[in-house]
């Protein structure tokens, strides 16, 4: 619980800092006026596409769960997906993945540990696709922000993204071929980290090992990658429609790039609902790279973000209520899932405590 408070305070501080950075030299009145001038039908279309994307997430999850239980129901998967994203939207400490695994384990005969392991695989695939979507637009003809990435910090970010793509791919290959050795190495490194960071890291790796069958099966891996590409391409359509709703017509490739920047931006700890991280990331992609006026970029960020926040939050609260889960139950999901993982993989906990 103390670690949760620490994460919460840090997340709120990050949100305040990023909102200040995004808004400090922009007229709030102008942003509000541009939000009011937005096209409600296009925004509704964008929000609808984004919300339907959660159906795609639920369909993709079937592939990732196949090694554990190939015949899970779509309803169970969609229910858990909705509860997980609702948790991220309204609760601190980014407990969504844990809440999703916990909810699913109560709907299907699948352990919370196995369900969480499939989500670690999902996050790895999402990261790889977003890295691809971040890099490809930069090398596309007519990319307007070439100067941003040709020198200084921009160049460092681009080189880092390309290097990260190579490193993550290499790490995946090592984990598939030598999984236990990789985890032993990670445990050794994690001993230098605070326990509040080391324990989730080791638990995630242990769960990831139990889901490696997806990566070892050419058929399942191909399907998982294709579903991931399909989801993020579909989600880019939502960004594109949302941008057009606020008068930003920089093309579909810019929506793909903005989606990727935002995707990595919201991975930074923040207050519930990705407040601040979403807005600062969108502002950077659209204003600093594509040259859109800052007030208009922020009008899109606030309008699209709030519009998309509502449906999945309401749907998730509905399903949590139907399952008899309170927000307190959902908020405690991290501890419950971590205990389930340690029951299945006690060697990780013992290694952290120096017993092995």
LINPE-V256109 format. One line per field, one symbol per residue. ss: DSSP state (H for helix, E for strand, C for the rest). psi: psi as a letter, one per 40 degrees, with the letter a starting at -180 (. if undefined). burial: I if it has 16 or more other ideal C-beta (glycine too) atoms within 10 Angstrom, else O. Layout:
ss->???
psi->???
burial->???
This chain:
ss->CHHHHHHHHHHHHHHHHHHHHHHCCCCHHHHHHHHHCCCHHHHHHHHHHHHHHHHHHHHHHHHHHCCCCCCCCHHHHHHHHHHHHHHHHHCCCCCHHHHHHHHHHHHCCCCHHHHHHHHHHHHHHHHHHHHHHHHHHHCCCCCCCCCCCCCHHHHHHHHHHHHHHHHHHHHHHHHHHCHHHHHHHHHHHHCCCCHHHHHHHHHHHHHHHHCCHHHHCHHHHHHHHHHHHHHHHHHHHHHHHHHHHCCCCCCHHHHHHHHHHHHHHCCCCCEHHHECHHHHHHHHHHHHHCCCCHHHHHHHHHHHHHHHHHHHHHHHHHHHHHHCCCHHHHHCHHHHHHHHHHHHCHHHHHHHCCCC
psi->ddddddddddddddddddddddedfihdddddddddeihdddddddddddddddddddddddddedddhefiiddddddddddddddddeiiegeddddddddddedighidddddddddddddddddddddddddddeihehefdddeeiadddddddddddddddddddddddddgdddddddddddeeeiidddddddddddddddeeedddehddddddddddddddddddddddddddddffhgeiddddddddddddddeehhaiiefhddddddddddddddeeiidddddddddddddddddddddddddddddefhidddddeddddddddddddgeddddddeee.
burial->OOIIOOIIOOIIOIIOOIIOOIIOOIOOOOIOOIIOOIOOOIIOIIIOIIIOIIOIIIIIIIIIIIIIOOOIOOOIIIIIIIIIIIIIIIIIIIIIIIIIIIIIIOIIOIIIIIIIIIIIIIOIIIIIIIIIIIIOIIOOOOIOIOOIIOOOOIOOIIOOIOOIIOOOOOOIOOIOOOIOOIIOOIIOOIOOOOOOOIIIIIIIIIIIIIIIIIIOOOOIIOIIOOIIOOIIOOIIIIIIIIIIIIIIOIIOIIIIIIIIIIIIIIIOIIIIIIIIIIIIIIIIIIIOIIOIOIIIIIIIIIIIIOIIIOIIIOIIIOIIOOOOIOOOOIIIIIOIIIOIIIOIIOIIIOIIOOOO
